[in-house]
C-alpha cells in the first residue's frame, strides 16, 4: 500500500506537563524533538496549559479571571511561543521548522483543505518539519459552533478539531501516513485503568470491518478523561477509525517512551491495525 508520508504524531497536553514541578516537561519534549525529522508531521497540544503555568509563574501565583473563551485565548497566545521555542531548541539544527495553526474550516472547506495538504506534503522535500496546533487564540466557541453548523448543512459532516486527537485524525486522513502515533500520559488503552495488567496490546482484525467492531468493543471500557475539557480514551478510539480505513497503523502510547521504541515494539502500547 502506498503512503504519502511516514508518520503523523500527536502529543496531549497532560503528557507534556511535569506534574511534580507543575511545569513543561522539558525532558519529554526534548526527547521527542530530537526524533523529529522530515517525513514526520507533528501535532502538539499544550499551548493553553503551558501558557497558564507560565502566567502563574510570572504573576506570583495569580491566574487570569474572566470569560472562559477570553482566558483560553490569553493562555494559548502565551503558551504557543514557549512550545515552538522549545521544539526549535531541540530539533536538529539542519532541519527547518514550520508552524501551522489550524481551525475547523481548514478541514471543512475543500480549497483550504487542499491548500493545507499541499503545504504539508512539500515539507519533506524541503527538509522541513511541520508542527501543528489548533489556533485557540483566534477561536471563540460561539462563532465556531455557528460555522460548524453551516458546514454540517452544506456538507453533511463537519470536523470540529478543538480536540487535537480529532485534528490528528483529520491530518492522517489528509496525508495518509504509514503510522499515526498518539502520545498520552498512560501506556495505551486499558480495560481497567487502575490495573496496569489490563493494557490492551493490540486491537486488530482480518479486515477493516472486524477492526472497527473490535475498536467499538474496547470503547466500552473507556470512561472519564485526564482533565476537564478532555474527551478521553473512548474518543481517541473513535477518531482513529477513519485513518484505519485508509490503511494507517495506529499506536497509542506513553510520551515517556521514544518514538523508536514505540514503533519497534520495545515500549508498551496499544497497536491498532488490519492484520
C-alpha positions, 0 to 999 in steps of 0.5 A, spaced: 500 500 500 502 506 498 503 512 503 504 519 502 508 520 508 511 516 514 508 518 520 503 523 523 504 524 531 500 527 536 502 529 543 496 531 549 497 536 553 497 532 560 503 528 557 507 534 556 506 537 563 511 535 569 506 534 574 511 534 580 514 541 578 507 543 575 511 545 569 513 543 561 516 537 561 522 539 558 525 532 558 519 529 554 519 534 549 526 534 548 526 527 547 521 527 542 524 533 538 530 530 537 526 524 533 523 529 529 525 529 522 522 530 515 517 525 513 514 526 520 508 531 521 507 533 528 501 535 532 502 538 539 497 540 544 499 544 550 499 551 548 493 553 553 496 549 559 503 551 558 501 558 557 497 558 564 503 555 568 507 560 565 502 566 567 502 563 574 509 563 574 510 570 572 504 573 576 506 570 583 501 565 583 495 569 580 491 566 574 487 570 569 479 571 571 474 572 566 470 569 560 472 562 559 473 563 551 477 570 553 482 566 558 483 560 553 485 565 548 490 569 553 493 562 555 494 559 548 497 566 545 502 565 551 503 558 551 504 557 543 511 561 543 514 557 549 512 550 545 515 552 538 521 555 542 522 549 545 521 544 539 526 549 535 531 548 541 531 541 540 530 539 533 536 538 529 539 544 527 539 542 519 532 541 519 527 547 518 521 548 522 514 550 520 508 552 524 501 551 522 495 553 526 489 550 524 481 551 525 475 547 523 474 550 516 481 548 514 478 541 514 471 543 512 472 547 506 475 543 500 480 549 497 483 550 504 483 543 505 487 542 499 491 548 500 493 545 507 495 538 504 499 541 499 503 545 504 504 539 508 506 534 503 512 539 500 515 539 507 519 533 506 522 535 500 524 541 503 527 538 509 522 541 513 518 539 519 511 541 520 508 542 527 501 543 528 496 546 533 489 548 533 489 556 533 485 557 540 487 564 540 483 566 534 477 561 536 471 563 540 466 557 541 460 561 539 462 563 532 465 556 531 459 552 533 455 557 528 460 555 522 460 548 524 453 548 523 453 551 516 458 546 514 454 540 517 448 543 512 452 544 506 456 538 507 453 533 511 459 532 516 463 537 519 470 536 523 470 540 529 478 539 531 478 543 538 480 536 540 487 535 537 486 527 537 480 529 532 485 534 528 490 528 528 485 524 525 483 529 520 491 530 518 492 522 517 486 522 513 489 528 509 496 525 508 495 518 509 501 516 513 504 509 514 503 510 522 499 515 526 502 515 533 498 518 539 502 520 545 498 520 552 500 520 559 498 512 560 501 506 556 495 505 551 488 503 552 486 499 558 480 495 560 481 497 567 485 503 568 487 502 575 490 495 573 496 496 569 495 488 567 489 490 563 493 494 557 490 492 551 496 490 546 493 490 540 486 491 537 486 488 530 482 484 525 482 480 518 479 486 515 477 493 516 470 491 518 472 486 524 477 492 526 472 497 527 467 492 531 473 490 535 475 498 536 467 499 538 468 493 543 474 496 547 470 503 547 466 500 552 471 500 557 473 507 556 470 512 561 472 519 564 478 523 561 485 526 564 482 533 565 476 537 564 475 539 557 478 532 555 474 527 551 478 521 553 480 514 551 473 512 548 474 518 543 481 517 541 478 510 539 473 513 535 477 518 531 482 513 529 477 509 525 477 513 519 485 513 518 484 505 519 480 505 513 485 508 509 490 503 511 494 507 517 497 503 523 495 506 529 499 506 536 497 509 542 502 510 547 506 513 553 510 520 551 515 517 556 517 512 551 521 514 544 518 514 538 523 508 536 521 504 541 514 505 540 514 503 533 519 497 534 515 494 539 520 495 545 515 500 549 508 498 551 502 500 547 496 499 544 497 497 536 491 498 532 491 495 525 488 490 519 492 484 520 
